[in-house]
């Protein structure tokens, strides 16, 4: 993985390159960025740049022996740790290394849900267990085989439980020429004892222009479709890829119908809609809900008097402008909450027919009967 392969993030790339050129490589770094921002890809490109045998001014060469091995994730001094779904307490990340290589090489922007789909997760919770921590200590106690540095890239250290404290000593006082690169999405979920021992590298969400440019140049997507996907993906290239591979659906027509029939409390039509939504398939259901969430968020801007910040295609803009006249801020926030909850449960394989019926009934309460769900604090209420 070279820096040139990664979409956007020019400032971060420049910072990482400078730390190497100026010999300021910190032994423990935390790459913190939202899903789909490229944080994992950046960590690997950084490690490859450090290990490159014929380093260029701004990137690794991509051709030396080290770079060729990094490209296939088979360099003997490159190690990975990541959440997995252990069936036995002695399981470690090594057991899932072939699946990891396949998943990352096919999509360096993958999220936990895509990784889960690569494995036989059943109903198990992802974590990085104590056996994996001991395995990390054992691997890093060895001298480098070929490169100057041994590198451990740990993806999602949020899934280290208290067992992660086992790693504190080796993180704080690592063997010589050992580099820890932790790649996280949520700083608040990382053990404070580990957080305090790392140097933070903040990675922002991607800009819409960067995502649309990627879709046009590398995926051959039309300009109009690329701009719409970039808007819907909200800076998440993984989400953009999901939108791209999903079946073609008229999300606007379907979402507008959903709001209309729930506002009218049209019982039989709601049942018919639930049946159709249940047949979309999980990824299309997620895309549909994400489309609705983003659209209602634009309604919040209009209701807040910030309509000048709304940038939507004409059809979506006309619909959301009219819809904003029929609701207030509290209702908009309540709708967003219900759609986000539905998206969360779809990701976790909820029964779609039951879920869409349940959400529809909540929308009826919000739109038709002005009833906001109890027990929820809305920022606009």
C-alpha positions in Angstrom: 0.0 0.0 0.0 1.5 3.3 -1.1 0.4 6.8 -0.1 -0.6 7.4 -3.7 -3.1 4.6 -3.5 -5.0 6.4 -0.7 -7.9 8.8 -1.5 -7.3 12.3 -0.2 -5.7 13.0 3.3 -2.8 15.0 1.8 -2.0 16.8 5.0 -1.9 13.6 7.0 0.3 12.0 4.4 2.7 14.9 4.4 2.9 14.8 8.2 3.7 11.1 8.2 6.4 11.4 5.5 8.0 14.3 7.4 8.3 12.2 10.7 10.3 9.7 8.7 12.5 12.1 6.8 13.2 14.0 10.0 13.8 10.8 12.1 10.9 11.6 14.4 9.1 8.2 14.2 7.3 7.7 17.5 7.3 4.0 18.6 3.5 4.0 19.5 1.0 6.0 17.5 -2.8 6.1 17.4 -4.3 6.7 14.0 -7.8 8.0 15.0 -10.3 8.5 12.2 -14.0 7.6 11.4 -14.8 4.5 9.4 -14.1 4.9 5.7 -11.5 7.7 6.2 -8.6 5.6 5.2 -6.9 5.4 8.6 -6.0 1.7 8.3 -4.7 2.2 4.8 -2.6 5.1 6.0 -1.1 3.1 8.8 0.0 0.4 6.3 1.4 2.9 3.8 3.3 4.5 6.6 4.8 1.2 7.7 5.7 0.4 4.1 7.3 3.8 3.6 9.5 3.3 6.7 10.6 -0.2 5.6 11.1 0.7 1.9 14.6 -0.1 0.6 14.5 2.6 -2.1 12.4 5.3 -0.5 11.2 8.2 -2.7 10.8 11.8 -1.4 7.1 11.5 -0.8 6.3 7.7 -1.0 7.7 4.2 -1.0 9.1 2.9 -4.3 6.5 0.1 -4.6 9.1 -2.1 -6.4 11.7 -3.2 -3.9 11.6 -6.6 -2.1 10.1 -5.0 1.0 7.4 -3.1 -0.9 6.4 -6.2 -2.9 6.0 -8.2 0.4 4.0 -5.3 2.0 1.8 -5.2 -1.1 0.8 -8.9 -0.4 0.8 -8.4 3.4 3.4 -11.2 3.8 6.4 -9.2 5.0 7.9 -11.2 8.0 8.3 -8.0 10.1 4.7 -6.8 9.5 2.2 -8.1 12.1 -1.5 -7.5 12.4 -3.9 -7.6 15.3 -7.7 -7.1 14.9 -11.0 -8.1 16.6 -12.1 -11.6 15.8 -14.8 -14.0 16.9 -13.1 -16.6 19.0 -14.6 -20.0 19.4 -11.9 -21.1 21.8 -10.1 -19.1 24.4 -6.7 -19.9 22.9 -7.7 -18.5 19.5 -5.6 -15.6 18.2 -5.6 -13.3 15.2 -3.2 -15.7 13.4 -6.0 -18.2 13.0 -7.8 -15.7 10.8 -4.8 -14.2 8.9 -5.8 -15.6 5.5 -9.3 -14.1 5.8 -7.8 -10.9 7.0 -5.4 -10.6 4.0 -8.2 -11.3 1.6 -10.6 -8.8 3.2 -8.0 -6.0 3.4 -6.6 -6.5 0.0 -10.0 -6.4 -1.6 -11.0 -3.3 0.4 -8.5 -1.3 2.5 -11.5 0.8 3.8 -13.4 -2.1 5.3 -15.4 -1.7 8.4 -16.2 -4.2 11.2 -19.4 -5.3 9.6 -17.7 -6.3 6.4 -15.0 -8.1 8.4 -17.7 -9.9 10.3 -19.2 -11.1 7.1 -15.9 -12.6 6.1 -16.0 -14.9 9.2 -18.3 -17.4 10.8 -19.2 -14.9 13.5 -22.5 -16.6 14.6 -23.7 -14.5 17.6 -20.3 -14.0 19.1 -18.9 -10.6 20.1 -15.8 -9.4 18.5 -12.8 -8.8 20.8 -9.0 -8.9 21.1 -8.5 -11.5 23.8 -5.8 -12.3 26.3 -4.4 -15.0 24.2 -3.9 -12.5 21.4 -2.1 -10.1 23.8 0.3 -12.8 24.8 0.9 -13.7 21.1 1.7 -10.0 20.4 4.3 -9.9 23.2 5.8 -13.2 21.9 6.1 -12.0 18.3 7.5 -8.6 19.1 10.2 -10.1 21.4 12.0 -11.4 18.3 14.5 -9.5 16.4 13.5 -8.1 12.9 14.0 -10.6 10.1 14.6 -8.2 7.2 13.5 -4.6 7.9 14.9 -2.1 10.3 11.6 -2.0 12.2 9.2 -4.6 13.4 5.7 -3.2 12.9 2.4 -4.2 14.6 -0.7 -2.7 13.2 -3.7 -3.1 15.6 -7.0 -2.4 14.0 -9.8 -1.3 16.4 -8.0 -1.3 19.8 -11.5 -0.4 21.2 -12.1 -4.1 21.3 -9.3 -4.7 23.8 -10.9 -5.3 27.2 -9.0 -5.0 30.5 -6.7 -7.7 29.2 -5.1 -5.0 27.1 -3.2 -3.8 30.2 -1.0 -6.9 29.5 0.5 -4.9 26.6 1.3 -1.8 28.6 4.9 -2.6 29.4 5.8 -3.6 25.8 4.1 -0.5 24.5 5.9 1.8 26.9 9.3 0.1 26.7 9.3 -1.8 23.4 12.2 -3.9 22.1 14.5 -1.8 19.9 13.1 -0.7 16.5 9.5 -1.8 17.3 6.6 0.3 16.0 3.1 0.1 17.3 0.4 1.6 15.0 -3.1 1.5 16.6 -6.0 2.3 14.2 -9.1 3.4 16.0 -12.5 5.0 15.4 -13.6 5.9 18.9 -11.1 7.4 21.3 -13.5 7.2 24.3 -13.6 3.4 24.0 -9.9 2.8 24.2 -8.3 1.9 27.5 -6.9 5.1 29.1 -3.7 3.3 30.1 -3.0 2.6 26.4 -4.2 5.9 25.1 -1.8 7.8 27.4 1.1 5.9 25.9 0.5 6.7 22.3 1.0 9.7 20.0 -2.2 10.8 18.4 -2.5 11.1 14.6 -6.0 12.6 13.8 -7.5 11.6 10.4 -10.5 13.6 9.3 -13.5 12.3 7.3 -13.1 12.5 3.5 -14.5 15.5 1.6 -17.4 14.9 -0.7 -15.2 16.1 -3.6 -12.5 13.5 -2.8 -15.1 10.7 -2.8 -16.8 11.8 -6.0 -13.4 12.2 -7.7 -12.5 8.6 -6.6 -15.8 7.3 -8.0 -15.4 9.1 -11.3 -11.7 8.4 -11.9 -11.3 4.9 -10.5 -14.8 3.4 -10.7 -16.1 5.0 -13.9 -19.2 6.5 -12.3 -21.1 9.3 -13.9 -20.6 12.8 -12.4 -24.2 13.1 -11.2 -24.3 9.7 -9.6 -20.8 10.2 -8.0 -22.0 13.5 -6.4 -25.1 11.8 -5.0 -23.2 8.8 -3.6 -20.6 11.2 -2.1 -23.3 13.2 -0.4 -25.0 10.1 1.0 -21.8 8.4 2.2 -21.0 11.4 4.5 -17.2 11.1 4.1 -17.1 7.3 4.5 -15.5 5.6 1.5 -16.7 2.2 2.7 -20.3 3.5 2.7 -19.7 4.9 -0.9 -18.5 1.4 -2.0 -21.6 -0.1 -0.5 -23.9 2.4 -2.3 -22.0 1.7 -5.5 -22.4 -2.1 -5.3 -26.0 -2.0 -4.2 -28.8 -2.6 -6.6 -30.3 0.4 -8.3 -33.3 1.7 -6.2 -35.2 4.9 -6.3 -34.6 5.8 -2.7 -36.3 9.2 -3.0 -39.5 7.8 -4.4 -39.6 5.0 -1.8 -38.8 7.3 1.2 -41.3 9.9 0.1 -44.0 7.2 -0.1 -43.0 5.9 3.4 -43.4 9.3 5.0 -46.7 10.0 3.1 -48.4 6.7 4.2 -47.2 7.0 7.8 -48.4 10.6 8.0 -51.8 9.4 6.7 -51.7 6.3 9.0 -52.7 4.2 5.9 -52.7 0.8 7.5 -52.8 -1.5 4.5 -50.3 0.6 2.6 -47.9 0.4 5.5 -48.2 -3.4 5.5 -47.5 -3.5 1.7 -44.5 -1.1 2.1 -43.1 -3.3 4.9 -43.3 -6.4 2.7 -41.4 -4.6 -0.1 -38.8 -3.2 2.2 -38.2 -6.6 3.7 -37.3 -7.9 0.3 -34.6 -5.3 -0.6 -31.7 -7.2 0.9 -29.7 -6.0 3.9 -27.2 -3.7 2.1 -30.0 -2.0 0.2 -32.0 -1.6 3.4 -29.0 0.0 5.1 -28.5 2.3 2.1 -32.2 3.3 2.1 -32.2 4.1 5.8 -28.9 6.1 5.4 -30.5 8.0 2.6 -33.5 8.9 4.8 -31.3 9.9 7.7 -29.3 12.3 5.5 -32.4 13.7 3.9 -34.0 14.5 7.3 -30.7 16.1 8.4 -31.0 18.5 5.5 -34.5 19.2 6.7 -33.0 20.2 10.1 -30.8 22.7 8.3 -33.8 24.2 6.6 -35.9 24.4 9.8 -32.9 26.0 11.6 -32.7 28.8 9.0 -29.6 27.4 7.4 -31.1 26.4 4.1 -28.2 28.0 2.2 -26.1 25.1 3.5 -28.3 22.5 1.8 -26.8 21.1 -1.4 -29.1 18.5 -2.9 -30.1 17.4 -6.3 -33.2 19.2 -7.5 -35.8 16.4 -6.9 -34.5 15.8 -3.3 -34.4 19.5 -2.6 -38.0 20.1 -3.7 -39.3 17.2 -1.6 -37.4 18.1 1.6 -38.3 21.8 1.2 -42.0 20.9 1.2 -41.7 18.2 3.9 -39.9 20.7 6.2 -43.1 22.8 6.1 -45.1 20.0 7.7 -42.8 19.2 10.7 -40.8 21.0 13.4 -37.3 20.4 14.7 -38.4 18.0 17.5 -40.2 15.8 14.9 -37.2 15.9 12.6 -34.9 14.8 15.4 -37.3 12.1 16.5 -37.4 10.7 12.9 -33.6 10.6 12.7 -33.4 8.7 16.0 -35.8 6.1 14.8 -34.0 5.7 11.4 -30.6 5.4 13.1 -31.9 2.8 15.5 -33.3 0.9 12.5 -30.0 1.1 10.7 -28.2 -0.2 13.8 -30.5 -3.2 14.1 -30.4 -4.0 10.3 -26.6 -4.2 10.6 -27.1 -6.8 13.4 -29.5 -9.0 11.3 -32.8 -8.0 12.8 -35.9 -9.4 11.1 -36.5 -6.7 8.4 -40.3 -7.2 8.2 -40.8 -6.7 12.0 -38.3 -3.9 12.0 -39.8 -1.8 9.2 -43.3 -2.3 10.6 -42.1 -1.2 14.0 -40.4 1.9 12.6 -43.5 2.7 10.5 -45.7 2.7 13.6 -43.2 5.0 15.4 -43.3 7.4 12.4 -47.2 7.3 12.5 -47.0 8.4 16.2 -44.5 11.2 15.3 -46.1 12.5 12.1 -49.8 11.8 12.6 -50.3 12.0 16.4 -47.5 14.4 17.4 -46.2 11.8 19.9 -42.5 11.7 20.6 -41.1 8.4 22.0 -40.8 8.5 25.8 -37.5 8.3 27.6 -35.6 10.1 24.8 -34.0 13.5 25.1 -34.2 15.5 21.9 -31.9 18.4 21.5 -34.6 20.5 19.8 -37.4 19.8 22.2 
